[in-house]
């Protein structure tokens, strides 16, 4: 499956994702933390510069392609963390993960985490 954990920063996405990994048999799950996909784009462009979102999309597609095409990846679950909002950009980005699962012919499991605002502000 593709497990997609979406939540605001500081809500515990990575902590929960790591716990999920521990529940799987060793070697049967891979964790792709959202900063693994963000940091390369941030190293090249500022987030408000033209082309930033296009670069982010290309990085995601570079990760999705082997998940779809390479059968060696089919025996592993893949957990992705992310932070997307309900604006068009966020919705479309989230749909890319669902499309990857569909093209891979595997289950898509979206998880949206919430956190009390006061607790979240303390964590940031």
C-alpha positions as MATLAB code, in Angstrom:
seq = 'XXXXXXXXXXXXXXXXXXXXXXXXXXXXXXXXXXXXXXXXXXXXXXXXXXXXXXXXXXXXXXXXXXXXXXXXXXXXXXXXXXXXXXXXXXXXXXXXXXXXXXXXXXXXXXXXXXXXXXXXXXXX';
ca = [
       0.000    0.000    0.000;
       0.793    3.693   -0.211;
       0.131    5.188    3.220;
      -0.166    8.968    3.025;
       0.002   10.876    6.317;
      -0.997   14.509    5.922;
      -0.909   17.052    8.751;
       0.290   20.456    9.836;
       3.902   20.801   11.014;
       4.330   19.767   14.637;
       1.404   17.348   14.761;
       3.555   14.218   14.973;
       3.550   12.928   11.384;
       7.090   11.612   11.520;
       6.691   10.154   15.015;
       3.548    8.294   13.985;
       5.095    7.196   10.684;
       8.108    5.761   12.522;
       5.769    3.915   14.877;
       3.873    2.483   11.896;
       7.175    1.295   10.430;
       7.889   -0.555   13.688;
       4.616   -2.474   13.304;
       5.662   -3.972    9.969;
       7.983   -6.915    9.510;
      11.543   -5.687    8.940;
      12.224   -4.818    5.323;
       8.571   -4.669    4.269;
       7.999   -0.930    4.616;
       9.818    2.216    3.561;
       9.356    5.684    5.027;
       9.626    8.766    2.833;
       9.523   11.795    5.129;
       8.301   14.930    3.368;
      11.593   16.766    3.931;
      13.366   14.199    1.760;
      11.280   15.611   -1.098;
      11.276   19.260    0.012;
      14.945   19.802    0.854;
      16.331   19.243   -2.675;
      13.909   21.835   -4.065;
      14.679   24.250   -1.217;
      18.387   23.898   -1.969;
      17.803   25.217   -5.488;
      14.881   27.646   -5.244;
      13.170   29.678   -2.563;
       9.590   28.598   -1.992;
       8.208   31.820   -3.449;
      10.354   31.755   -6.590;
       8.902   30.855   -9.979;
       9.372   27.197  -10.776;
       9.521   25.996   -7.165;
       6.264   24.019   -7.264;
       7.123   22.644  -10.698;
      10.456   21.390   -9.317;
       8.699   19.830   -6.317;
       6.316   18.019   -8.685;
       9.246   16.700  -10.748;
      10.935   15.385   -7.599;
       7.736   13.595   -6.547;
       7.364   12.100  -10.016;
      10.964   10.879   -9.891;
      10.053    8.988   -6.711;
       6.677    7.762   -7.964;
       7.994    6.406  -11.273;
       9.961    3.466   -9.810;
       7.128    2.766   -7.368;
       4.825    2.361  -10.354;
       7.180    0.716  -12.847;
       9.647   -1.325  -10.778;
       8.097   -4.577   -9.555;
      10.872   -4.910   -6.966;
       9.096   -2.153   -5.009;
       5.754   -3.962   -4.958;
       6.566   -6.111   -1.929;
       7.019   -3.052    0.298;
       4.530   -0.681    1.796;
       5.511    2.956    1.418;
       4.651    5.548    4.043;
       4.783    9.183    2.977;
       4.427   12.169    5.283;
       3.251   15.492    3.914;
       1.657   18.821    4.712;
      -0.971   19.894    2.214;
      -3.937   22.182    2.757;
      -7.347   22.143    1.124;
      -6.487   24.734   -1.535;
      -6.130   23.599   -5.156;
      -2.348   23.118   -4.916;
      -2.666   20.954   -1.815;
      -5.550   18.930   -3.178;
      -3.779   18.304   -6.477;
      -0.556   17.334   -4.714;
      -2.409   14.870   -2.480;
      -4.101   13.396   -5.542;
      -0.661   12.649   -7.028;
      -0.092   10.136   -4.209;
      -3.478    8.535   -4.836;
      -2.750    8.354   -8.563;
       0.594    6.686   -7.827;
      -1.223    4.016   -5.814;
      -3.809    3.539   -8.561;
      -1.143    3.167  -11.248;
       0.745    0.783   -8.998;
      -2.478   -1.193   -8.449;
      -2.158   -1.028   -4.693;
      -4.206    0.257   -1.822;
      -4.081    3.985   -1.014;
      -4.474    4.728    2.685;
      -4.808    8.453    3.400;
      -4.474    9.570    7.006;
      -5.117   13.125    8.158;
      -3.795   13.945   11.616;
      -5.189   16.676   13.810;
      -3.787   18.252   16.918;
      -5.133   20.674   19.493;
      -4.029   24.167   18.427;
      -2.477   25.020   21.812;
      -0.494   21.784   21.851;
       0.589   22.348   18.261;
       1.813   25.887   19.006;
       3.897   24.556   21.922;
       5.514   21.997   19.610;
       6.542   24.537   16.985;
];
